[in-house]
Amino acid sequence: MNQNDQLVSERFPRSSRYHPDWILASASGGANALWLTEWLTEEMRLQPGMRVLDLGCGRAMSSIFLRREFGVQVWATDLWFNASENLQRIRDAGVEDGVFPIHSDARSLPFATEFFDAIVSIDSFIYYGTDDHYLNYLARFVKPGGQIGIAQVGLTREMDGPVPAHLQEWWSQEQPWQFHSASWWRRHWGRTGILDIEVADMLAGGWQYWVEWLRLVAPDNAVEIAALEADAGSHLGYVRAIGRRRGEAQLPEPIVSVPAHYLKKPLLRGSE
């Protein structure tokens, strides 16, 4: 394939405008963040000037894309990747006026309540968002009526029985039990009453985009590539979920510490 044709896809016209060298240099995981961001934002209502949290942004490729394509202000937040490196990438992309790199744990975010108009997470939510209590924590940072959207690797259906034989070698190495299906995410979010679930689906042919990306960024990862090709979309692919915060949803304040209150008492009976 000619280099100029790398990562060009009719399915992702916005992403196809970006130089493959820049995309590959900005890679931070096992999925093309631009493809997933473009797919996710097809069903999100982003308007210029909105404040958007890009949670688990990696090397901020998705954050730069959001700023350039939609004119939103983006807080590019990640724990693992260096915020200073991301700032340089943001400057070089010419979007320093609207993308702000933040180093933070997803469970200890430094933002005010209802600060954001929308929250997105690209191929990272599985590392922290499966916690039963996490949505209650995260949703407080988006305004009532604001959207929360995720796009990431996942399953076509839950792995309730034995792992299929063609996936066992890869599965035993990666142990990806945090992968879930679109229906799982619909149920996981929907039962809280915090969000109205607007979308929960899979990307058509997602496994093929997954393989195409791996062949570029990790061609030596023969085990994963072989597993995906053998599976051919039967179990693995890309999952998307989008919900809108209900205005009437009650979000209890998270307990972050318990005040000290020690009272000395007798240790044993009869020692009063």
Contacts in CASP RR format, 6 or more apart in sequence:
PFRMAT RR
TARGET T0000
AUTHOR 0000-0000-0000
METHOD contacts of the structure
MODEL  1
MNQNDQLVSERFPRSSRYHPDWILASASGGANALWLTEWLTEEMRLQPGM
RVLDLGCGRAMSSIFLRREFGVQVWATDLWFNASENLQRIRDAGVEDGVF
PIHSDARSLPFATEFFDAIVSIDSFIYYGTDDHYLNYLARFVKPGGQIGI
AQVGLTREMDGPVPAHLQEWWSQEQPWQFHSASWWRRHWGRTGILDIEVA
DMLAGGWQYWVEWLRLVAPDNAVEIAALEADAGSHLGYVRAIGRRRGEAQ
LPEPIVSVPAHYLKKPLLRGSE
3 20 0 8 1.000
4 20 0 8 1.000
6 20 0 8 1.000
6 216 0 8 1.000
7 15 0 8 1.000
7 16 0 8 1.000
7 18 0 8 1.000
7 20 0 8 1.000
7 23 0 8 1.000
7 32 0 8 1.000
7 216 0 8 1.000
8 16 0 8 1.000
9 15 0 8 1.000
9 16 0 8 1.000
9 35 0 8 1.000
9 209 0 8 1.000
10 16 0 8 1.000
11 35 0 8 1.000
11 209 0 8 1.000
12 34 0 8 1.000
12 35 0 8 1.000
12 38 0 8 1.000
12 39 0 8 1.000
14 34 0 8 1.000
14 38 0 8 1.000
14 65 0 8 1.000
14 69 0 8 1.000
15 23 0 8 1.000
15 32 0 8 1.000
15 34 0 8 1.000
15 35 0 8 1.000
15 37 0 8 1.000
15 38 0 8 1.000
15 65 0 8 1.000
18 34 0 8 1.000
18 65 0 8 1.000
23 32 0 8 1.000
23 34 0 8 1.000
23 61 0 8 1.000
24 216 0 8 1.000
24 217 0 8 1.000
26 33 0 8 1.000
26 59 0 8 1.000
26 60 0 8 1.000
26 61 0 8 1.000
26 89 0 8 1.000
27 33 0 8 1.000
27 59 0 8 1.000
27 61 0 8 1.000
27 217 0 8 1.000
28 58 0 8 1.000
28 59 0 8 1.000
28 61 0 8 1.000
28 81 0 8 1.000
29 58 0 8 1.000
29 123 0 8 1.000
29 217 0 8 1.000
30 123 0 8 1.000
30 153 0 8 1.000
30 210 0 8 1.000
30 213 0 8 1.000
30 214 0 8 1.000
30 217 0 8 1.000
30 218 0 8 1.000
31 122 0 8 1.000
31 123 0 8 1.000
31 152 0 8 1.000
31 153 0 8 1.000
31 210 0 8 1.000
31 213 0 8 1.000
31 238 0 8 1.000
32 209 0 8 1.000
32 213 0 8 1.000
33 58 0 8 1.000
33 61 0 8 1.000
33 62 0 8 1.000
33 65 0 8 1.000
33 122 0 8 1.000
33 123 0 8 1.000
34 61 0 8 1.000
34 62 0 8 1.000
34 65 0 8 1.000
35 209 0 8 1.000
35 213 0 8 1.000
36 62 0 8 1.000
36 122 0 8 1.000
36 123 0 8 1.000
36 151 0 8 1.000
36 152 0 8 1.000
36 238 0 8 1.000
37 62 0 8 1.000
37 65 0 8 1.000
37 66 0 8 1.000
37 120 0 8 1.000
37 122 0 8 1.000
37 151 0 8 1.000
38 65 0 8 1.000
38 69 0 8 1.000
39 151 0 8 1.000
39 203 0 8 1.000
39 238 0 8 1.000
39 240 0 8 1.000
40 120 0 8 1.000
40 122 0 8 1.000
40 149 0 8 1.000
40 150 0 8 1.000
40 151 0 8 1.000
40 240 0 8 1.000
40 242 0 8 1.000
41 66 0 8 1.000
41 69 0 8 1.000
41 70 0 8 1.000
41 120 0 8 1.000
43 198 0 8 1.000
43 199 0 8 1.000
43 240 0 8 1.000
43 242 0 8 1.000
44 118 0 8 1.000
44 120 0 8 1.000
44 147 0 8 1.000
44 149 0 8 1.000
44 242 0 8 1.000
45 118 0 8 1.000
45 147 0 8 1.000
46 52 0 8 1.000
46 66 0 8 1.000
46 70 0 8 1.000
46 71 0 8 1.000
46 72 0 8 1.000
46 118 0 8 1.000
47 70 0 8 1.000
47 72 0 8 1.000
48 70 0 8 1.000
48 71 0 8 1.000
48 72 0 8 1.000
49 71 0 8 1.000
49 72 0 8 1.000
49 73 0 8 1.000
50 70 0 8 1.000
50 72 0 8 1.000
50 73 0 8 1.000
50 117 0 8 1.000
50 118 0 8 1.000
51 72 0 8 1.000
51 73 0 8 1.000
51 75 0 8 1.000
51 115 0 8 1.000
51 116 0 8 1.000
51 117 0 8 1.000
51 118 0 8 1.000
52 66 0 8 1.000
52 72 0 8 1.000
52 73 0 8 1.000
52 74 0 8 1.000
52 75 0 8 1.000
52 116 0 8 1.000
52 117 0 8 1.000
52 118 0 8 1.000
52 119 0 8 1.000
52 120 0 8 1.000
53 74 0 8 1.000
53 75 0 8 1.000
53 77 0 8 1.000
53 109 0 8 1.000
53 111 0 8 1.000
53 116 0 8 1.000
53 118 0 8 1.000
53 119 0 8 1.000
53 120 0 8 1.000
53 141 0 8 1.000
53 142 0 8 1.000
54 60 0 8 1.000
54 62 0 8 1.000
54 63 0 8 1.000
54 66 0 8 1.000
54 74 0 8 1.000
54 75 0 8 1.000
54 76 0 8 1.000
54 77 0 8 1.000
54 120 0 8 1.000
54 121 0 8 1.000
54 122 0 8 1.000
55 77 0 8 1.000
55 106 0 8 1.000
55 119 0 8 1.000
55 120 0 8 1.000
55 121 0 8 1.000
55 124 0 8 1.000
55 125 0 8 1.000
55 138 0 8 1.000
56 77 0 8 1.000
56 78 0 8 1.000
56 79 0 8 1.000
56 106 0 8 1.000
56 121 0 8 1.000
56 122 0 8 1.000
56 124 0 8 1.000
57 63 0 8 1.000
57 76 0 8 1.000
57 77 0 8 1.000
57 78 0 8 1.000
57 81 0 8 1.000
57 86 0 8 1.000
57 122 0 8 1.000
57 124 0 8 1.000
58 76 0 8 1.000
58 78 0 8 1.000
58 80 0 8 1.000
58 81 0 8 1.000
58 86 0 8 1.000
58 124 0 8 1.000
59 81 0 8 1.000
59 85 0 8 1.000
59 86 0 8 1.000
59 89 0 8 1.000
60 76 0 8 1.000
60 78 0 8 1.000
60 81 0 8 1.000
60 86 0 8 1.000
60 89 0 8 1.000
60 90 0 8 1.000
60 99 0 8 1.000
60 101 0 8 1.000
61 89 0 8 1.000
62 120 0 8 1.000
62 122 0 8 1.000
63 74 0 8 1.000
63 76 0 8 1.000
63 86 0 8 1.000
63 90 0 8 1.000
63 99 0 8 1.000
63 101 0 8 1.000
64 89 0 8 1.000
64 90 0 8 1.000
64 93 0 8 1.000
64 95 0 8 1.000
64 99 0 8 1.000
66 72 0 8 1.000
66 74 0 8 1.000
66 120 0 8 1.000
67 73 0 8 1.000
67 74 0 8 1.000
67 95 0 8 1.000
67 98 0 8 1.000
67 99 0 8 1.000
68 93 0 8 1.000
68 95 0 8 1.000
72 117 0 8 1.000
72 118 0 8 1.000
73 98 0 8 1.000
73 99 0 8 1.000
73 100 0 8 1.000
74 98 0 8 1.000
74 99 0 8 1.000
74 100 0 8 1.000
75 100 0 8 1.000
75 102 0 8 1.000
75 111 0 8 1.000
75 116 0 8 1.000
76 86 0 8 1.000
76 90 0 8 1.000
76 99 0 8 1.000
76 100 0 8 1.000
76 101 0 8 1.000
76 102 0 8 1.000
77 101 0 8 1.000
77 102 0 8 1.000
77 103 0 8 1.000
77 104 0 8 1.000
77 106 0 8 1.000
77 109 0 8 1.000
78 86 0 8 1.000
78 102 0 8 1.000
78 103 0 8 1.000
78 104 0 8 1.000
78 124 0 8 1.000
79 103 0 8 1.000
79 104 0 8 1.000
79 105 0 8 1.000
79 106 0 8 1.000
82 103 0 8 1.000
83 101 0 8 1.000
83 102 0 8 1.000
83 103 0 8 1.000
84 101 0 8 1.000
86 101 0 8 1.000
87 96 0 8 1.000
87 101 0 8 1.000
90 96 0 8 1.000
90 99 0 8 1.000
90 101 0 8 1.000
93 99 0 8 1.000
102 110 0 8 1.000
104 110 0 8 1.000
106 124 0 8 1.000
106 127 0 8 1.000
106 128 0 8 1.000
106 129 0 8 1.000
106 138 0 8 1.000
107 128 0 8 1.000
107 134 0 8 1.000
107 137 0 8 1.000
109 138 0 8 1.000
109 141 0 8 1.000
111 141 0 8 1.000
112 141 0 8 1.000
113 140 0 8 1.000
113 141 0 8 1.000
114 140 0 8 1.000
114 141 0 8 1.000
114 142 0 8 1.000
114 143 0 8 1.000
114 144 0 8 1.000
115 141 0 8 1.000
116 141 0 8 1.000
116 142 0 8 1.000
116 143 0 8 1.000
116 146 0 8 1.000
117 142 0 8 1.000
117 143 0 8 1.000
117 146 0 8 1.000
118 142 0 8 1.000
118 146 0 8 1.000
118 147 0 8 1.000
118 148 0 8 1.000
118 149 0 8 1.000
119 138 0 8 1.000
119 141 0 8 1.000
119 142 0 8 1.000
119 147 0 8 1.000
119 148 0 8 1.000
119 149 0 8 1.000
120 148 0 8 1.000
120 149 0 8 1.000
120 150 0 8 1.000
120 151 0 8 1.000
121 149 0 8 1.000
121 150 0 8 1.000
121 151 0 8 1.000
121 152 0 8 1.000
122 150 0 8 1.000
122 151 0 8 1.000
122 152 0 8 1.000
123 151 0 8 1.000
123 152 0 8 1.000
123 153 0 8 1.000
124 152 0 8 1.000
125 150 0 8 1.000
125 152 0 8 1.000
126 152 0 8 1.000
126 153 0 8 1.000
126 154 0 8 1.000
126 178 0 8 1.000
126 179 0 8 1.000
126 180 0 8 1.000
127 178 0 8 1.000
128 134 0 8 1.000
129 135 0 8 1.000
129 138 0 8 1.000
130 178 0 8 1.000
130 180 0 8 1.000
130 188 0 8 1.000
132 188 0 8 1.000
133 254 0 8 1.000
135 148 0 8 1.000
135 188 0 8 1.000
135 189 0 8 1.000
135 192 0 8 1.000
135 194 0 8 1.000
135 195 0 8 1.000
136 192 0 8 1.000
136 194 0 8 1.000
136 251 0 8 1.000
136 252 0 8 1.000
136 254 0 8 1.000
137 254 0 8 1.000
138 148 0 8 1.000
139 148 0 8 1.000
139 194 0 8 1.000
139 195 0 8 1.000
139 245 0 8 1.000
139 249 0 8 1.000
139 251 0 8 1.000
140 251 0 8 1.000
142 148 0 8 1.000
142 245 0 8 1.000
143 245 0 8 1.000
144 245 0 8 1.000
144 246 0 8 1.000
144 247 0 8 1.000
144 249 0 8 1.000
145 244 0 8 1.000
145 245 0 8 1.000
145 246 0 8 1.000
145 247 0 8 1.000
146 244 0 8 1.000
146 245 0 8 1.000
147 198 0 8 1.000
147 242 0 8 1.000
147 243 0 8 1.000
147 244 0 8 1.000
147 245 0 8 1.000
148 195 0 8 1.000
148 242 0 8 1.000
148 243 0 8 1.000
148 244 0 8 1.000
148 245 0 8 1.000
149 240 0 8 1.000
149 241 0 8 1.000
149 242 0 8 1.000
149 243 0 8 1.000
150 185 0 8 1.000
150 239 0 8 1.000
150 240 0 8 1.000
150 241 0 8 1.000
150 242 0 8 1.000
151 203 0 8 1.000
151 238 0 8 1.000
151 239 0 8 1.000
151 240 0 8 1.000
152 238 0 8 1.000
152 239 0 8 1.000
153 176 0 8 1.000
153 179 0 8 1.000
153 210 0 8 1.000
153 236 0 8 1.000
153 237 0 8 1.000
153 238 0 8 1.000
153 239 0 8 1.000
154 179 0 8 1.000
154 180 0 8 1.000
154 181 0 8 1.000
154 236 0 8 1.000
154 237 0 8 1.000
154 238 0 8 1.000
154 239 0 8 1.000
155 179 0 8 1.000
155 180 0 8 1.000
155 181 0 8 1.000
155 184 0 8 1.000
155 235 0 8 1.000
155 236 0 8 1.000
155 237 0 8 1.000
155 239 0 8 1.000
156 181 0 8 1.000
156 202 0 8 1.000
156 233 0 8 1.000
156 234 0 8 1.000
156 235 0 8 1.000
156 236 0 8 1.000
156 237 0 8 1.000
157 181 0 8 1.000
157 183 0 8 1.000
157 235 0 8 1.000
158 180 0 8 1.000
158 181 0 8 1.000
158 183 0 8 1.000
158 184 0 8 1.000
159 177 0 8 1.000
159 179 0 8 1.000
159 235 0 8 1.000
163 171 0 8 1.000
164 231 0 8 1.000
164 234 0 8 1.000
164 235 0 8 1.000
166 227 0 8 1.000
166 230 0 8 1.000
166 231 0 8 1.000
167 227 0 8 1.000
167 230 0 8 1.000
167 231 0 8 1.000
167 235 0 8 1.000
167 236 0 8 1.000
169 223 0 8 1.000
169 227 0 8 1.000
170 223 0 8 1.000
170 224 0 8 1.000
170 226 0 8 1.000
170 227 0 8 1.000
171 227 0 8 1.000
173 223 0 8 1.000
174 224 0 8 1.000
179 236 0 8 1.000
180 188 0 8 1.000
180 239 0 8 1.000
181 239 0 8 1.000
182 200 0 8 1.000
182 201 0 8 1.000
182 202 0 8 1.000
182 239 0 8 1.000
182 240 0 8 1.000
182 241 0 8 1.000
183 200 0 8 1.000
185 200 0 8 1.000
185 239 0 8 1.000
185 241 0 8 1.000
186 197 0 8 1.000
186 200 0 8 1.000
186 241 0 8 1.000
189 195 0 8 1.000
189 197 0 8 1.000
189 241 0 8 1.000
189 243 0 8 1.000
190 197 0 8 1.000
193 246 0 8 1.000
193 249 0 8 1.000
194 245 0 8 1.000
194 246 0 8 1.000
194 249 0 8 1.000
194 251 0 8 1.000
195 243 0 8 1.000
195 244 0 8 1.000
195 245 0 8 1.000
195 246 0 8 1.000
195 249 0 8 1.000
196 243 0 8 1.000
196 244 0 8 1.000
196 246 0 8 1.000
197 241 0 8 1.000
197 242 0 8 1.000
197 243 0 8 1.000
198 242 0 8 1.000
198 243 0 8 1.000
198 244 0 8 1.000
199 240 0 8 1.000
199 241 0 8 1.000
199 242 0 8 1.000
199 243 0 8 1.000
200 239 0 8 1.000
200 240 0 8 1.000
200 241 0 8 1.000
200 242 0 8 1.000
201 239 0 8 1.000
201 240 0 8 1.000
202 237 0 8 1.000
202 238 0 8 1.000
202 239 0 8 1.000
202 240 0 8 1.000
203 209 0 8 1.000
203 237 0 8 1.000
203 238 0 8 1.000
203 239 0 8 1.000
203 240 0 8 1.000
205 233 0 8 1.000
205 237 0 8 1.000
206 233 0 8 1.000
206 237 0 8 1.000
206 238 0 8 1.000
207 228 0 8 1.000
207 231 0 8 1.000
207 232 0 8 1.000
207 233 0 8 1.000
207 236 0 8 1.000
207 237 0 8 1.000
209 238 0 8 1.000
210 228 0 8 1.000
210 236 0 8 1.000
210 237 0 8 1.000
210 238 0 8 1.000
211 225 0 8 1.000
211 228 0 8 1.000
211 229 0 8 1.000
214 221 0 8 1.000
214 224 0 8 1.000
214 225 0 8 1.000
214 228 0 8 1.000
215 225 0 8 1.000
218 224 0 8 1.000
227 236 0 8 1.000
228 236 0 8 1.000
266 272 0 8 1.000
END
